[in-house]
Every structure is written in C-alpha cells, then in structure tokens.
Amino acid sequence: MEITEKLDGLLEKAKADASLKEKLLDTRNSSNPVAAFCEIASDNGFPMSVMDIINQGEEFYAEIKRSTNGGGENSPDLDFQNDEYSIFMMRLSGSLS
C-alpha cells in the first residue's frame, strides 16, 4: 500500500471514529507532530514513517515542478512544498474535502 492510500484510509477511519480523529488532531500540539501522527497511524493499521510523509510531499512538488513549462530553470517559481501532514489535518478538520 502506497503512502497516499494509507493516508486516505486513515482519513476515512478517523472520520468514522471520533476518538481517533481527536488523537490525530491533537498531534498538532505535540513537540514533534509528524512523529506523533505516524505513531498513531501505525498503531491503527496504517504503518508510516516521518520520511514517508516528507518524501510524499517532496515527490509531489517535484512532479509539479517538472511538469510546468519543461521543468528546470524554465519552470515558474513555486514557493511552496506539499506538506502532507498539514493537508491531512485540513482534510480531517473539514477545511478541505
């Protein structure tokens, strides 16, 4: 199972389980939110590591960069990187669907 499938599965499970949803949302207050998030995800059947989350965001960003105007120096400046953890939190809290 790829990281995107794991995140989607975890999101669906959390939406159906208020306790899990609250635990995941509470990771935002942790000293190491992504590590706490990964531990909860793994404990709930969706094993993932901090590097899985980071790599997913970087790979998505790189794909966008390569696909715009030939990539490389010709690509427009993209001043963001895809932060999978933050996106997951927005989806879970209802800010994104």
mmCIF file as gemmi writes it, N, C-alpha and C atoms, coordinates in Angstrom:
data_model
loop_
_atom_site.group_PDB
_atom_site.id
_atom_site.type_symbol
_atom_site.label_atom_id
_atom_site.label_alt_id
_atom_site.label_comp_id
_atom_site.label_asym_id
_atom_site.label_entity_id
_atom_site.label_seq_id
_atom_site.pdbx_PDB_ins_code
_atom_site.Cartn_x
_atom_site.Cartn_y
_atom_site.Cartn_z
_atom_site.occupancy
_atom_site.B_iso_or_equiv
_atom_site.pdbx_formal_charge
_atom_site.auth_seq_id
_atom_site.auth_asym_id
_atom_site.pdbx_PDB_model_num
ATOM 1 N N . MET Axp A 1 ? 0.851 -1.178 0 1 0 ? 1 A 1
ATOM 2 C CA . MET Axp A 1 ? 0 0 0 1 0 ? 1 A 1
ATOM 3 C C . MET Axp A 1 ? 0.898 1.243 0 1 0 ? 1 A 1
ATOM 4 N N . GLU Axp A 2 ? 0.626 2.156 -0.916 1 0 ? 2 A 1
ATOM 5 C CA . GLU Axp A 2 ? 1.395 3.391 -1.024 1 0 ? 2 A 1
ATOM 6 C C . GLU Axp A 2 ? 0.965 4.377 0.055 1 0 ? 2 A 1
ATOM 7 N N . ILE Axp A 3 ? 1.796 5.38 0.298 1 0 ? 3 A 1
ATOM 8 C CA . ILE Axp A 3 ? 1.524 6.345 1.361 1 0 ? 3 A 1
ATOM 9 C C . ILE Axp A 3 ? 0.21 7.088 1.113 1 0 ? 3 A 1
ATOM 10 N N . THR Axp A 4 ? -0.091 7.405 -0.143 1 0 ? 4 A 1
ATOM 11 C CA . THR Axp A 4 ? -1.348 8.112 -0.408 1 0 ? 4 A 1
ATOM 12 C C . THR Axp A 4 ? -2.549 7.247 -0.045 1 0 ? 4 A 1
ATOM 13 N N . GLU Axp A 5 ? -2.463 5.958 -0.326 1 0 ? 5 A 1
ATOM 14 C CA . GLU Axp A 5 ? -3.547 5.041 0.036 1 0 ? 5 A 1
ATOM 15 C C . GLU Axp A 5 ? -3.672 4.927 1.554 1 0 ? 5 A 1
ATOM 16 N N . LYS Axp A 6 ? -2.528 4.9 2.231 1 0 ? 6 A 1
ATOM 17 C CA . LYS Axp A 6 ? -2.552 4.824 3.692 1 0 ? 6 A 1
ATOM 18 C C . LYS Axp A 6 ? -3.182 6.079 4.291 1 0 ? 6 A 1
ATOM 19 N N . LEU Axp A 7 ? -2.807 7.239 3.77 1 0 ? 7 A 1
ATOM 20 C CA . LEU Axp A 7 ? -3.365 8.488 4.291 1 0 ? 7 A 1
ATOM 21 C C . LEU Axp A 7 ? -4.865 8.561 4.029 1 0 ? 7 A 1
ATOM 22 N N . ASP Axp A 8 ? -5.292 8.139 2.846 1 0 ? 8 A 1
ATOM 23 C CA . ASP Axp A 8 ? -6.724 8.128 2.548 1 0 ? 8 A 1
ATOM 24 C C . ASP Axp A 8 ? -7.476 7.157 3.449 1 0 ? 8 A 1
ATOM 25 N N . GLY Axp A 9 ? -6.898 5.985 3.677 1 0 ? 9 A 1
ATOM 26 C CA . GLY Axp A 9 ? -7.523 5.001 4.559 1 0 ? 9 A 1
ATOM 27 C C . GLY Axp A 9 ? -7.605 5.5 5.989 1 0 ? 9 A 1
ATOM 28 N N . LEU Axp A 10 ? -6.531 6.119 6.454 1 0 ? 10 A 1
ATOM 29 C CA . LEU Axp A 10 ? -6.518 6.666 7.81 1 0 ? 10 A 1
ATOM 30 C C . LEU Axp A 10 ? -7.545 7.783 7.942 1 0 ? 10 A 1
ATOM 31 N N . LEU Axp A 11 ? -7.658 8.613 6.923 1 0 ? 11 A 1
ATOM 32 C CA . LEU Axp A 11 ? -8.635 9.701 6.95 1 0 ? 11 A 1
ATOM 33 C C . LEU Axp A 11 ? -10.055 9.148 7.072 1 0 ? 11 A 1
ATOM 34 N N . GLU Axp A 12 ? -10.378 8.149 6.276 1 0 ? 12 A 1
ATOM 35 C CA . GLU Axp A 12 ? -11.718 7.555 6.336 1 0 ? 12 A 1
ATOM 36 C C . GLU Axp A 12 ? -11.984 6.917 7.698 1 0 ? 12 A 1
ATOM 37 N N . LYS Axp A 13 ? -10.986 6.217 8.224 1 0 ? 13 A 1
ATOM 38 C CA . LYS Axp A 13 ? -11.144 5.59 9.529 1 0 ? 13 A 1
ATOM 39 C C . LYS Axp A 13 ? -11.338 6.646 10.62 1 0 ? 13 A 1
ATOM 40 N N . ALA Axp A 14 ? -10.575 7.731 10.547 1 0 ? 14 A 1
ATOM 41 C CA . ALA Axp A 14 ? -10.671 8.791 11.558 1 0 ? 14 A 1
ATOM 42 C C . ALA Axp A 14 ? -12.009 9.525 11.481 1 0 ? 14 A 1
ATOM 43 N N . LYS Axp A 15 ? -12.535 9.687 10.282 1 0 ? 15 A 1
ATOM 44 C CA . LYS Axp A 15 ? -13.833 10.35 10.132 1 0 ? 15 A 1
ATOM 45 C C . LYS Axp A 15 ? -14.948 9.517 10.761 1 0 ? 15 A 1
ATOM 46 N N . ALA Axp A 16 ? -14.758 8.191 10.801 1 0 ? 16 A 1
ATOM 47 C CA . ALA Axp A 16 ? -15.758 7.3 11.378 1 0 ? 16 A 1
ATOM 48 C C . ALA Axp A 16 ? -15.527 7.039 12.867 1 0 ? 16 A 1
ATOM 49 N N . ASP Axp A 17 ? -14.376 7.426 13.387 1 0 ? 17 A 1
ATOM 50 C CA . ASP Axp A 17 ? -14.004 7.16 14.788 1 0 ? 17 A 1
ATOM 51 C C . ASP Axp A 17 ? -13.582 8.472 15.446 1 0 ? 17 A 1
ATOM 52 N N . ALA Axp A 18 ? -14.49 9.044 16.233 1 0 ? 18 A 1
ATOM 53 C CA . ALA Axp A 18 ? -14.246 10.355 16.848 1 0 ? 18 A 1
ATOM 54 C C . ALA Axp A 18 ? -13.007 10.355 17.74 1 0 ? 18 A 1
ATOM 55 N N . SER Axp A 19 ? -12.759 9.258 18.431 1 0 ? 19 A 1
ATOM 56 C CA . SER Axp A 19 ? -11.599 9.172 19.319 1 0 ? 19 A 1
ATOM 57 C C . SER Axp A 19 ? -10.298 9.238 18.515 1 0 ? 19 A 1
ATOM 58 N N . LEU Axp A 20 ? -10.235 8.488 17.432 1 0 ? 20 A 1
ATOM 59 C CA . LEU Axp A 20 ? -9.048 8.506 16.564 1 0 ? 20 A 1
ATOM 60 C C . LEU Axp A 20 ? -8.871 9.887 15.951 1 0 ? 20 A 1
ATOM 61 N N . LYS Axp A 21 ? -9.961 10.467 15.492 1 0 ? 21 A 1
ATOM 62 C CA . LYS Axp A 21 ? -9.901 11.811 14.903 1 0 ? 21 A 1
ATOM 63 C C . LYS Axp A 21 ? -9.311 12.798 15.897 1 0 ? 21 A 1
ATOM 64 N N . GLU Axp A 22 ? -9.766 12.758 17.13 1 0 ? 22 A 1
ATOM 65 C CA . GLU Axp A 22 ? -9.272 13.685 18.155 1 0 ? 22 A 1
ATOM 66 C C . GLU Axp A 22 ? -7.79 13.452 18.444 1 0 ? 22 A 1
ATOM 67 N N . LYS Axp A 23 ? -7.383 12.191 18.512 1 0 ? 23 A 1
ATOM 68 C CA . LYS Axp A 23 ? -5.966 11.882 18.748 1 0 ? 23 A 1
ATOM 69 C C . LYS Axp A 23 ? -5.093 12.461 17.629 1 0 ? 23 A 1
ATOM 70 N N . LEU Axp A 24 ? -5.539 12.272 16.392 1 0 ? 24 A 1
ATOM 71 C CA . LEU Axp A 24 ? -4.769 12.78 15.262 1 0 ? 24 A 1
ATOM 72 C C . LEU Axp A 24 ? -4.711 14.303 15.268 1 0 ? 24 A 1
ATOM 73 N N . LEU Axp A 25 ? -5.84 14.94 15.517 1 0 ? 25 A 1
ATOM 74 C CA . LEU Axp A 25 ? -5.858 16.4 15.575 1 0 ? 25 A 1
ATOM 75 C C . LEU Axp A 25 ? -4.992 16.926 16.717 1 0 ? 25 A 1
ATOM 76 N N . ASP Axp A 26 ? -4.947 16.199 17.811 1 0 ? 26 A 1
ATOM 77 C CA . ASP Axp A 26 ? -4.133 16.612 18.964 1 0 ? 26 A 1
ATOM 78 C C . ASP Axp A 26 ? -2.64 16.571 18.682 1 0 ? 26 A 1
ATOM 79 N N . THR Axp A 27 ? -2.224 15.845 17.638 1 0 ? 27 A 1
ATOM 80 C CA . THR Axp A 27 ? -0.796 15.801 17.321 1 0 ? 27 A 1
ATOM 81 C C . THR Axp A 27 ? -0.277 17.186 16.942 1 0 ? 27 A 1
ATOM 82 N N . ARG Axp A 28 ? -1.168 18.086 16.552 1 0 ? 28 A 1
ATOM 83 C CA . ARG Axp A 28 ? -0.748 19.449 16.201 1 0 ? 28 A 1
ATOM 84 C C . ARG Axp A 28 ? -0.117 20.165 17.393 1 0 ? 28 A 1
ATOM 85 N N . ASN Axp A 29 ? -0.437 19.706 18.61 1 0 ? 29 A 1
ATOM 86 C CA . ASN Axp A 29 ? 0.105 20.323 19.824 1 0 ? 29 A 1
ATOM 87 C C . ASN Axp A 29 ? 1.353 19.611 20.346 1 0 ? 29 A 1
ATOM 88 N N . SER Axp A 30 ? 1.782 18.581 19.655 1 0 ? 30 A 1
ATOM 89 C CA . SER Axp A 30 ? 2.947 17.8 20.072 1 0 ? 30 A 1
ATOM 90 C C . SER Axp A 30 ? 4.239 18.546 19.757 1 0 ? 30 A 1
ATOM 91 N N . SER Axp A 31 ? 5.288 18.225 20.499 1 0 ? 31 A 1
ATOM 92 C CA . SER Axp A 31 ? 6.606 18.815 20.208 1 0 ? 31 A 1
ATOM 93 C C . SER Axp A 31 ? 7.152 18.287 18.878 1 0 ? 31 A 1
ATOM 94 N N . ASN Axp A 32 ? 6.71 17.109 18.456 1 0 ? 32 A 1
ATOM 95 C CA . ASN Axp A 32 ? 7.09 16.538 17.166 1 0 ? 32 A 1
ATOM 96 C C . ASN Axp A 32 ? 5.817 15.984 16.518 1 0 ? 32 A 1
ATOM 97 N N . PRO Axp A 33 ? 5.008 16.864 15.91 1 0 ? 33 A 1
ATOM 98 C CA . PRO Axp A 33 ? 3.692 16.469 15.42 1 0 ? 33 A 1
ATOM 99 C C . PRO Axp A 33 ? 3.696 15.335 14.398 1 0 ? 33 A 1
ATOM 100 N N . VAL Axp A 34 ? 4.62 15.367 13.461 1 0 ? 34 A 1
ATOM 101 C CA . VAL Axp A 34 ? 4.612 14.351 12.408 1 0 ? 34 A 1
ATOM 102 C C . VAL Axp A 34 ? 4.973 12.977 12.976 1 0 ? 34 A 1
ATOM 103 N N . ALA Axp A 35 ? 5.918 12.935 13.89 1 0 ? 35 A 1
ATOM 104 C CA . ALA Axp A 35 ? 6.282 11.658 14.512 1 0 ? 35 A 1
ATOM 105 C C . ALA Axp A 35 ? 5.11 11.103 15.325 1 0 ? 35 A 1
ATOM 106 N N . ALA Axp A 36 ? 4.433 11.969 16.069 1 0 ? 36 A 1
ATOM 107 C CA . ALA Axp A 36 ? 3.264 11.532 16.849 1 0 ? 36 A 1
ATOM 108 C C . ALA Axp A 36 ? 2.165 11.038 15.915 1 0 ? 36 A 1
ATOM 109 N N . PHE Axp A 37 ? 1.96 11.74 14.82 1 0 ? 37 A 1
ATOM 110 C CA . PHE Axp A 37 ? 0.97 11.357 13.821 1 0 ? 37 A 1
ATOM 111 C C . PHE Axp A 37 ? 1.284 9.967 13.259 1 0 ? 37 A 1
ATOM 112 N N . CYS Axp A 38 ? 2.546 9.754 12.885 1 0 ? 38 A 1
ATOM 113 C CA . CYS Axp A 38 ? 2.959 8.468 12.311 1 0 ? 38 A 1
ATOM 114 C C . CYS Axp A 38 ? 2.787 7.325 13.307 1 0 ? 38 A 1
ATOM 115 N N . GLU Axp A 39 ? 3.051 7.593 14.567 1 0 ? 39 A 1
ATOM 116 C CA . GLU Axp A 39 ? 2.882 6.557 15.595 1 0 ? 39 A 1
ATOM 117 C C . GLU Axp A 39 ? 1.409 6.159 15.716 1 0 ? 39 A 1
ATOM 118 N N . ILE Axp A 40 ? 0.525 7.134 15.744 1 0 ? 40 A 1
ATOM 119 C CA . ILE Axp A 40 ? -0.907 6.842 15.84 1 0 ? 40 A 1
ATOM 120 C C . ILE Axp A 40 ? -1.38 6.114 14.581 1 0 ? 40 A 1
ATOM 121 N N . ALA Axp A 41 ? -0.931 6.572 13.417 1 0 ? 41 A 1
ATOM 122 C CA . ALA Axp A 41 ? -1.307 5.926 12.161 1 0 ? 41 A 1
ATOM 123 C C . ALA Axp A 41 ? -0.867 4.462 12.157 1 0 ? 41 A 1
ATOM 124 N N . SER Axp A 42 ? 0.367 4.234 12.554 1 0 ? 42 A 1
ATOM 125 C CA . SER Axp A 42 ? 0.901 2.869 12.58 1 0 ? 42 A 1
ATOM 126 C C . SER Axp A 42 ? 0.142 1.988 13.565 1 0 ? 42 A 1
ATOM 127 N N . ASP Axp A 43 ? -0.195 2.544 14.72 1 0 ? 43 A 1
ATOM 128 C CA . ASP Axp A 43 ? -0.959 1.794 15.726 1 0 ? 43 A 1
ATOM 129 C C . ASP Axp A 43 ? -2.36 1.436 15.245 1 0 ? 43 A 1
ATOM 130 N N . ASN Axp A 44 ? -2.842 2.15 14.236 1 0 ? 44 A 1
ATOM 131 C CA . ASN Axp A 44 ? -4.194 1.922 13.731 1 0 ? 44 A 1
ATOM 132 C C . ASN Axp A 44 ? -4.22 1.234 12.37 1 0 ? 44 A 1
ATOM 133 N N . GLY Axp A 45 ? -3.125 0.554 12.042 1 0 ? 45 A 1
ATOM 134 C CA . GLY Axp A 45 ? -3.108 -0.277 10.845 1 0 ? 45 A 1
ATOM 135 C C . GLY Axp A 45 ? -2.613 0.397 9.576 1 0 ? 45 A 1
ATOM 136 N N . PHE Axp A 46 ? -2.046 1.587 9.706 1 0 ? 46 A 1
ATOM 137 C CA . PHE Axp A 46 ? -1.529 2.305 8.551 1 0 ? 46 A 1
ATOM 138 C C . PHE Axp A 46 ? -0.072 2.683 8.817 1 0 ? 46 A 1
ATOM 139 N N . PRO Axp A 47 ? 0.829 1.695 8.772 1 0 ? 47 A 1
ATOM 140 C CA . PRO Axp A 47 ? 2.229 1.958 9.113 1 0 ? 47 A 1
ATOM 141 C C . PRO Axp A 47 ? 2.871 2.97 8.171 1 0 ? 47 A 1
ATOM 142 N N . MET Axp A 48 ? 3.475 3.985 8.779 1 0 ? 48 A 1
ATOM 143 C CA . MET Axp A 48 ? 4.184 5.004 8.011 1 0 ? 48 A 1
ATOM 144 C C . MET Axp A 48 ? 5.225 5.648 8.897 1 0 ? 48 A 1
ATOM 145 N N . SER Axp A 49 ? 6.208 6.248 8.251 1 0 ? 49 A 1
ATOM 146 C CA . SER Axp A 49 ? 7.272 6.916 8.983 1 0 ? 49 A 1
ATOM 147 C C . SER Axp A 49 ? 7.27 8.402 8.637 1 0 ? 49 A 1
ATOM 148 N N . VAL Axp A 50 ? 8.03 9.162 9.398 1 0 ? 50 A 1
ATOM 149 C CA . VAL Axp A 50 ? 8.165 10.595 9.121 1 0 ? 50 A 1
ATOM 150 C C . VAL Axp A 50 ? 8.712 10.783 7.708 1 0 ? 50 A 1
ATOM 151 N N . MET Axp A 51 ? 9.671 9.972 7.322 1 0 ? 51 A 1
ATOM 152 C CA . MET Axp A 51 ? 10.248 10.087 5.981 1 0 ? 51 A 1
ATOM 153 C C . MET Axp A 51 ? 9.217 9.792 4.895 1 0 ? 51 A 1
ATOM 154 N N . ASP Axp A 52 ? 8.273 8.888 5.152 1 0 ? 52 A 1
ATOM 155 C CA . ASP Axp A 52 ? 7.211 8.629 4.181 1 0 ? 52 A 1
ATOM 156 C C . ASP Axp A 52 ? 6.416 9.908 3.92 1 0 ? 52 A 1
ATOM 157 N N . ILE Axp A 53 ? 6.094 10.622 4.985 1 0 ? 53 A 1
ATOM 158 C CA . ILE Axp A 53 ? 5.316 11.855 4.873 1 0 ? 53 A 1
ATOM 159 C C . ILE Axp A 53 ? 6.129 12.931 4.13 1 0 ? 53 A 1
ATOM 160 N N . ILE Axp A 54 ? 7.368 13.089 4.519 1 0 ? 54 A 1
ATOM 161 C CA . ILE Axp A 54 ? 8.225 14.107 3.89 1 0 ? 54 A 1
ATOM 162 C C . ILE Axp A 54 ? 8.448 13.788 2.415 1 0 ? 54 A 1
ATOM 163 N N . ASN Axp A 55 ? 8.782 12.54 2.116 1 0 ? 55 A 1
ATOM 164 C CA . ASN Axp A 55 ? 9.034 12.154 0.731 1 0 ? 55 A 1
ATOM 165 C C . ASN Axp A 55 ? 7.812 12.349 -0.149 1 0 ? 55 A 1
ATOM 166 N N . GLN Axp A 56 ? 6.64 12.043 0.374 1 0 ? 56 A 1
ATOM 167 C CA . GLN Axp A 56 ? 5.424 12.202 -0.419 1 0 ? 56 A 1
ATOM 168 C C . GLN Axp A 56 ? 5.263 13.666 -0.844 1 0 ? 56 A 1
ATOM 169 N N . GLY Axp A 57 ? 5.451 14.575 0.086 1 0 ? 57 A 1
ATOM 170 C CA . GLY Axp A 57 ? 5.33 15.992 -0.234 1 0 ? 57 A 1
ATOM 171 C C . GLY Axp A 57 ? 6.369 16.448 -1.231 1 0 ? 57 A 1
ATOM 172 N N . GLU Axp A 58 ? 7.597 16.005 -1.052 1 0 ? 58 A 1
ATOM 173 C CA . GLU Axp A 58 ? 8.677 16.414 -1.952 1 0 ? 58 A 1
ATOM 174 C C . GLU Axp A 58 ? 8.505 15.825 -3.349 1 0 ? 58 A 1
ATOM 175 N N . GLU Axp A 59 ? 8.049 14.581 -3.429 1 0 ? 59 A 1
ATOM 176 C CA . GLU Axp A 59 ? 7.852 13.956 -4.736 1 0 ? 59 A 1
ATOM 177 C C . GLU Axp A 59 ? 6.74 14.658 -5.505 1 0 ? 59 A 1
ATOM 178 N N . PHE Axp A 60 ? 5.667 15.01 -4.813 1 0 ? 60 A 1
ATOM 179 C CA . PHE Axp A 60 ? 4.563 15.706 -5.464 1 0 ? 60 A 1
ATOM 180 C C . PHE Axp A 60 ? 5.034 17.065 -5.983 1 0 ? 60 A 1
ATOM 181 N N . TYR Axp A 61 ? 5.773 17.779 -5.164 1 0 ? 61 A 1
ATOM 182 C CA . TYR Axp A 61 ? 6.303 19.094 -5.543 1 0 ? 61 A 1
ATOM 183 C C . TYR Axp A 61 ? 7.217 18.962 -6.759 1 0 ? 61 A 1
ATOM 184 N N . ALA Axp A 62 ? 8.074 17.949 -6.757 1 0 ? 62 A 1
ATOM 185 C CA . ALA Axp A 62 ? 8.995 17.741 -7.878 1 0 ? 62 A 1
ATOM 186 C C . ALA Axp A 62 ? 8.241 17.417 -9.163 1 0 ? 62 A 1
ATOM 187 N N . GLU Axp A 63 ? 7.166 16.645 -9.061 1 0 ? 63 A 1
ATOM 188 C CA . GLU Axp A 63 ? 6.361 16.331 -10.236 1 0 ? 63 A 1
ATOM 189 C C . GLU Axp A 63 ? 5.744 17.594 -10.829 1 0 ? 63 A 1
ATOM 190 N N . ILE Axp A 64 ? 5.24 18.459 -9.968 1 0 ? 64 A 1
ATOM 191 C CA . ILE Axp A 64 ? 4.658 19.717 -10.442 1 0 ? 64 A 1
ATOM 192 C C . ILE Axp A 64 ? 5.74 20.554 -11.115 1 0 ? 64 A 1
ATOM 193 N N . LYS Axp A 65 ? 6.871 20.645 -10.47 1 0 ? 65 A 1
ATOM 194 C CA . LYS Axp A 65 ? 7.976 21.456 -10.986 1 0 ? 65 A 1
ATOM 195 C C . LYS Axp A 65 ? 8.404 20.946 -12.37 1 0 ? 65 A 1
ATOM 196 N N . ARG Axp A 66 ? 8.518 19.628 -12.516 1 0 ? 66 A 1
ATOM 197 C CA . ARG Axp A 66 ? 8.939 19.05 -13.806 1 0 ? 66 A 1
ATOM 198 C C . ARG Axp A 66 ? 7.879 19.238 -14.889 1 0 ? 66 A 1
ATOM 199 N N . SER Axp A 67 ? 6.615 19.266 -14.487 1 0 ? 67 A 1
ATOM 200 C CA . SER Axp A 67 ? 5.546 19.31 -15.479 1 0 ? 67 A 1
ATOM 201 C C . SER Axp A 67 ? 5.232 20.716 -15.971 1 0 ? 67 A 1
ATOM 202 N N . THR Axp A 68 ? 5.773 21.738 -15.332 1 0 ? 68 A 1
ATOM 203 C CA . THR Axp A 68 ? 5.458 23.096 -15.74 1 0 ? 68 A 1
ATOM 204 C C . THR Axp A 68 ? 6.519 23.643 -16.672 1 0 ? 68 A 1
ATOM 205 N N . ASN Axp A 69 ? 6.125 23.891 -17.891 1 0 ? 69 A 1
ATOM 206 C CA . ASN Axp A 69 ? 6.99 24.537 -18.873 1 0 ? 69 A 1
ATOM 207 C C . ASN Axp A 69 ? 8.342 23.825 -19.027 1 0 ? 69 A 1
ATOM 208 N N . GLY Axp A 70 ? 8.331 22.522 -19.007 1 0 ? 70 A 1
ATOM 209 C CA . GLY Axp A 70 ? 9.556 21.767 -19.224 1 0 ? 70 A 1
ATOM 210 C C . GLY Axp A 70 ? 10.405 21.544 -17.987 1 0 ? 70 A 1
ATOM 211 N N . GLY Axp A 71 ? 10.024 22.102 -16.866 1 0 ? 71 A 1
ATOM 212 C CA . GLY Axp A 71 ? 10.77 21.909 -15.636 1 0 ? 71 A 1
ATOM 213 C C . GLY Axp A 71 ? 12.079 22.671 -15.623 1 0 ? 71 A 1
ATOM 214 N N . GLY Axp A 72 ? 12.897 22.377 -14.646 1 0 ? 72 A 1
ATOM 215 C CA . GLY Axp A 72 ? 14.213 23.001 -14.543 1 0 ? 72 A 1
ATOM 216 C C . GLY Axp A 72 ? 14.152 24.505 -14.4 1 0 ? 72 A 1
ATOM 217 N N . GLU Axp A 73 ? 15.095 25.178 -15.008 1 0 ? 73 A 1
ATOM 218 C CA . GLU Axp A 73 ? 15.213 26.629 -14.893 1 0 ? 73 A 1
ATOM 219 C C . GLU Axp A 73 ? 14.046 27.369 -15.523 1 0 ? 73 A 1
ATOM 220 N N . ASN Axp A 74 ? 13.363 26.719 -16.474 1 0 ? 74 A 1
ATOM 221 C CA . ASN Axp A 74 ? 12.257 27.379 -17.155 1 0 ? 74 A 1
ATOM 222 C C . ASN Axp A 74 ? 10.95 27.313 -16.384 1 0 ? 74 A 1
ATOM 223 N N . SER Axp A 75 ? 10.907 26.513 -15.353 1 0 ? 75 A 1
ATOM 224 C CA . SER Axp A 75 ? 9.639 26.378 -14.631 1 0 ? 75 A 1
ATOM 225 C C . SER Axp A 75 ? 9.419 27.595 -13.748 1 0 ? 75 A 1
ATOM 226 N N . PRO Axp A 76 ? 8.163 27.979 -13.574 1 0 ? 76 A 1
ATOM 227 C CA . PRO Axp A 76 ? 7.89 29.146 -12.724 1 0 ? 76 A 1
ATOM 228 C C . PRO Axp A 76 ? 8.273 28.86 -11.275 1 0 ? 76 A 1
ATOM 229 N N . ASP Axp A 77 ? 8.533 29.919 -10.56 1 0 ? 77 A 1
ATOM 230 C CA . ASP Axp A 77 ? 8.859 29.752 -9.142 1 0 ? 77 A 1
ATOM 231 C C . ASP Axp A 77 ? 7.642 29.245 -8.392 1 0 ? 77 A 1
ATOM 232 N N . LEU Axp A 78 ? 7.819 28.156 -7.726 1 0 ? 78 A 1
ATOM 233 C CA . LEU Axp A 78 ? 6.788 27.624 -6.846 1 0 ? 78 A 1
ATOM 234 C C . LEU Axp A 78 ? 7.319 27.827 -5.441 1 0 ? 78 A 1
ATOM 235 N N . ASP Axp A 79 ? 6.656 28.673 -4.674 1 0 ? 79 A 1
ATOM 236 C CA . ASP Axp A 79 ? 7.19 28.997 -3.36 1 0 ? 79 A 1
ATOM 237 C C . ASP Axp A 79 ? 6.514 28.2 -2.259 1 0 ? 79 A 1
ATOM 238 N N . PHE Axp A 80 ? 6.196 26.967 -2.538 1 0 ? 80 A 1
ATOM 239 C CA . PHE Axp A 80 ? 5.642 26.094 -1.517 1 0 ? 80 A 1
ATOM 240 C C . PHE Axp A 80 ? 6.135 24.683 -1.785 1 0 ? 80 A 1
ATOM 241 N N . GLN Axp A 81 ? 5.995 23.866 -0.794 1 0 ? 81 A 1
ATOM 242 C CA . GLN Axp A 81 ? 6.161 22.438 -0.991 1 0 ? 81 A 1
ATOM 243 C C . GLN Axp A 81 ? 4.922 21.798 -0.42 1 0 ? 81 A 1
ATOM 244 N N . ASN Axp A 82 ? 4.582 20.664 -0.926 1 0 ? 82 A 1
ATOM 245 C CA . ASN Axp A 82 ? 3.386 19.983 -0.477 1 0 ? 82 A 1
ATOM 246 C C . ASN Axp A 82 ? 3.645 19.387 0.904 1 0 ? 82 A 1
ATOM 247 N N . ASP Axp A 83 ? 2.957 19.87 1.88 1 0 ? 83 A 1
ATOM 248 C CA . ASP Axp A 83 ? 3.103 19.403 3.252 1 0 ? 83 A 1
ATOM 249 C C . ASP Axp A 83 ? 1.961 18.428 3.547 1 0 ? 83 A 1
ATOM 250 N N . GLU Axp A 84 ? 2.229 17.149 3.368 1 0 ? 84 A 1
ATOM 251 C CA . GLU Axp A 84 ? 1.197 16.127 3.507 1 0 ? 84 A 1
ATOM 252 C C . GLU Axp A 84 ? 0.536 16.131 4.884 1 0 ? 84 A 1
ATOM 253 N N . TYR Axp A 85 ? 1.307 16.37 5.92 1 0 ? 85 A 1
ATOM 254 C CA . TYR Axp A 85 ? 0.748 16.397 7.273 1 0 ? 85 A 1
ATOM 255 C C . TYR Axp A 85 ? -0.281 17.519 7.399 1 0 ? 85 A 1
ATOM 256 N N . SER Axp A 86 ? 0.077 18.72 6.977 1 0 ? 86 A 1
ATOM 257 C CA . SER Axp A 86 ? -0.845 19.854 7.081 1 0 ? 86 A 1
ATOM 258 C C . SER Axp A 86 ? -2.082 19.65 6.225 1 0 ? 86 A 1
ATOM 259 N N . ILE Axp A 87 ? -1.895 19.109 5.04 1 0 ? 87 A 1
ATOM 260 C CA . ILE Axp A 87 ? -3.034 18.846 4.163 1 0 ? 87 A 1
ATOM 261 C C . ILE Axp A 87 ? -3.955 17.81 4.8 1 0 ? 87 A 1
ATOM 262 N N . PHE Axp A 88 ? -3.382 16.768 5.384 1 0 ? 88 A 1
ATOM 263 C CA . PHE Axp A 88 ? -4.191 15.758 6.059 1 0 ? 88 A 1
ATOM 264 C C . PHE Axp A 88 ? -4.997 16.396 7.191 1 0 ? 88 A 1
ATOM 265 N N . MET Axp A 89 ? -4.348 17.242 7.97 1 0 ? 89 A 1
ATOM 266 C CA . MET Axp A 89 ? -5.045 17.899 9.092 1 0 ? 89 A 1
ATOM 267 C C . MET Axp A 89 ? -6.184 18.789 8.596 1 0 ? 89 A 1
ATOM 268 N N . MET Axp A 90 ? -5.977 19.488 7.494 1 0 ? 90 A 1
ATOM 269 C CA . MET Axp A 90 ? -7.043 20.33 6.945 1 0 ? 90 A 1
ATOM 270 C C . MET Axp A 90 ? -8.194 19.465 6.466 1 0 ? 90 A 1
ATOM 271 N N . ARG Axp A 91 ? -7.878 18.357 5.81 1 0 ? 91 A 1
ATOM 272 C CA . ARG Axp A 91 ? -8.929 17.449 5.335 1 0 ? 91 A 1
ATOM 273 C C . ARG Axp A 91 ? -9.683 16.852 6.508 1 0 ? 91 A 1
ATOM 274 N N . LEU Axp A 92 ? -8.971 16.472 7.545 1 0 ? 92 A 1
ATOM 275 C CA . LEU Axp A 92 ? -9.612 15.851 8.705 1 0 ? 92 A 1
ATOM 276 C C . LEU Axp A 92 ? -10.491 16.83 9.455 1 0 ? 92 A 1
ATOM 277 N N . SER Axp A 93 ? -10.039 18.053 9.581 1 0 ? 93 A 1
ATOM 278 C CA . SER Axp A 93 ? -10.819 19.044 10.33 1 0 ? 93 A 1
ATOM 279 C C . SER Axp A 93 ? -11.965 19.611 9.501 1 0 ? 93 A 1
ATOM 280 N N . GLY Axp A 94 ? -12.003 19.279 8.207 1 0 ? 94 A 1
ATOM 281 C CA . GLY Axp A 94 ? -13.106 19.716 7.371 1 0 ? 94 A 1
ATOM 282 C C . GLY Axp A 94 ? -12.808 20.946 6.553 1 0 ? 94 A 1
ATOM 283 N N . SER Axp A 95 ? -11.581 21.464 6.613 1 0 ? 95 A 1
ATOM 284 C CA . SER Axp A 95 ? -11.225 22.642 5.832 1 0 ? 95 A 1
ATOM 285 C C . SER Axp A 95 ? -11.086 22.309 4.349 1 0 ? 95 A 1
ATOM 286 N N . LEU Axp A 96 ? -10.719 21.081 4.032 1 0 ? 96 A 1
ATOM 287 C CA . LEU Axp A 96 ? -10.63 20.591 2.655 1 0 ? 96 A 1
ATOM 288 C C . LEU Axp A 96 ? -11.423 19.303 2.567 1 0 ? 96 A 1
ATOM 289 N N . SER Axp A 97 ? -11.943 19.015 1.41 1 0 ? 97 A 1
ATOM 290 C CA . SER Axp A 97 ? -12.661 17.743 1.281 1 0 ? 97 A 1
ATOM 291 C C . SER Axp A 97 ? -11.872 16.729 0.521 1 0 ? 97 A 1
